[in-house]
Amino acid sequence: MAETKDKAPKAPKGQPSAPKGGKGKEKGAGGAAVDHEPKAREGAPRLLAYYQQTVRAKLAKEFGLTNPNQVPRLEKIVLNVGMGDASKNPKQLESAVEELSVITGQKAVITRAKKAIANFGLRAGMPVGAFVTLRGARMYEFLDRFINLAIPRIRDFRGLPNRSFDGRGNYTFGIKEQMIFPEVDYDKVEKIHGMDITLVTSAGRDDLAMALLRELGWPFRGETPQRVA
């Protein structure tokens, strides 16, 4: 005779059956899975926490913004290095890409010419520089380091221009050399070069964007920077 296997008793009608193995996710109301496993919390960047706890309310009161979506916020920061002779000096381009990656903590992307320009000796597809786009936590961490560590290393610094907005709440400025960033190793630098940095906001207008940057501690020329707690 074949051996019979013991079967687990069925649960009474109206009661859920026991989960298999005693592990996993239980189903809550509406059949949605409820995960009871504890999840590690990642600390928000200091500047992001300051924006959420202080800056948002201050800007809403100052400009009479009743809708939370109207309060301006940073959306992204773009760092761009242009190197017209990148095709002739690939080692310098590699160095620039590595420096951008070290400065931002994110891999840089090589930019290439979209069309040929004979006067400049450019062909379509030739490398002409590199860029990085930062969002979220990395964006706020970079901005915090730039304001408090990099800017004080600029020689004869008298503030950043307050007329570099584009009319839609975005701010672009240039720095003359990458050596202001403490992450850059001077001994590994192939060539001293500058870069353009663009701060893209959701403001849509320059006065709102300027107020946002001012509250985040941006050192505008002729003004005393706001100290971030």
N, C-alpha and C positions, 0 to 999 in steps of 0.2 A: 504494500500500500504506500502511496505517496505521502510524504510528510506534509502536514498542514502548517502554514505560518500564522503566528498570532497577529491579529490585526488590532490596531489602536481603536479603542472605543470611539464611536461617533458622538459628537457633542449634541446635546439636546437642541431641538428646533428653536430658533430665535437667538441662539448664542453663537458667537464666532468660534471657529475651530482654533486650536492652539497653533502658534507659528512653528514651522518646521525648524528643528535645530535649536530653538530658543533664541536665535539671533536675528538681526536684520531690522527692517523698518516695519512698524505697525501701521495699520490704516486708521486714520482719524475720521472725523465727520466728512461726509461726502465722498469717502473712499480715497482721500488724499493721503499720501504717505507722510508719516511723521517720524523724523529722524531724532532719536533720543541720545545719539552719541554726542558728547561735548565737542565743540569746535573751537580751535584756537583763534583768538582775536588778534588781528594785526593792528598795531598802533598807527593812528593817522599821523601824517606829517604835521609838524608844529604849525606851519603857516596855513595849512588847510584847516586845522582845528580852530585857529585864530579867526580865519575868514568865516567859518560856520557859526562860531559863538559870538563874535563881536562885529565884524565888518558888515555882514548882511543886514543886521538890525539897524546899524548906524546909517548905512546908505539908504535903506528904505525910509527911515525917518527924515533924513536930510532932503531927499528928492520927492517925498510924498508918494512912494510906491506902495500901493495897496496889494497888488498881485505879486506873490513871491517870485514868479517867473520873470518879472520885470527887473529884479535886482541883478545887476551885472555880475558876471563871473568870468574867470579865466577859462578858456576852452583848450588852448594849446600854445606851446612855445616852439618856434622853429629856429634852429641854428643852421646857418648856411655859410660854407666856405667856398669861394670861387677861386679857381686856379686855371688861368688861361693857358699856361704851359704844362698842364698836367700830362698831356700825351707825350711831351718830350722828356718830362721828368717824372716817371711813374713812381719812383721812390718817395718823392715829396708828397704825392697824392696818397700813397699808402700811409705815410706818417700823419697826414692830416686826418685821414679816416680813423686811424688808431687814437689820435688825440681827442677827436670828437666823441668816440666811444668811451674813453676814460673819463672825460669831463661830464658826460651825461648819464653814464651807466647803461647806455643803449647802443646797439650796433648802428653805425652810420651807413647811409646809402649813397652810392656814387651817382652824381648827376652827369648826364650825357647831352651833347648838343642835339637839338631836334632837327636842325637843318644846316646845310653847308653854307659857310660864309667865306668866300675866297679871299677877301681882304685880310681876314684874321687867320687864314690857313686852317679853317675848321671844316671838318667833314661830318656829316650826320652820324651820330653814334659815338663820336669821340668823347672821352671823359673830360669834364670841365670843372669838376669840384665835388663836394660832398655835403650832405645835409642830414639833420636828425630832427624828428618831430616828437615832442614830448607831450603826454597827456596824463591826467590823473595824478597819482601820488608822486611819480617821478618828476612831473612838471613842478609841483610845489616844492619838492626837495631841492631841485636845481635852482629855483628862484630864491629860496632861502639861502643857499650857499653862495649864489652870485651876489646877493645884496650884502651879506655879512662877511664874506671871505674874499671874493674876487675884486669887488669894487674898491675896497680900501687899499688894494695893491696897485691901483692906477696912479701913475705919477701926476702930480699937480692936479688932482681931481677937484673939480668945482661944481659937480653935479651933472646930471644927464639932461639933454634938451627937452623942453616941454612943448615943442612945436613939431614933434615927429609923428603925430597922429595922421591917419589917412582920411579922416572925415567919417569913418564908419566904426570908430572905436578900437582900431588896431594900431599898435605902436611898434615902430621899427627904428633901431639905432645900430650903430657900428662900433666895434672896438678895434684898436689898431694892432694888437698883438695877443696871441693866445697865452702868453706867459703870465697873464694876470690870474689864471686859474691855478690854484695850488696843486691840482692833480697832475699837471703837466711836468714831466721830467725834463729839465733843461738839457741834460746830457744826450737825450734821445731826439732832440728837435732837429729836423732837417732844414727847416726854413721858418723864419718868423713871418707870420701872416696874420691878417685880421679876419673878422667874420661879421656877418650881419645877424642880428637876433630880432625876431618878430614875436610880439606878444599879441595873440588873437583873443579878443574878448567877445562876450555876447551883448555888449552895451548898445551897439548900433549908432552911438554918437560919442563925440570926443570928450565932452564934459563929464559924462558918466564914467567913461573908461579912465579918465585922469583921476577922478575921485577914488575909483577902485584901486588903482596902482598906488596912489598916495597913502591910502589906508593900509596897504600891504607893506609900506616902508620904502617905497621907491624914492630914490634921492634926486628929485627934480632940482634943476639949477635955480639957485636963489631961494630955496626953501629948506627948512629944517626937517629931515626925514622923520616920519612917524615911527616911534619905537614899538616894536611888536613884543608883547609880553611872552 
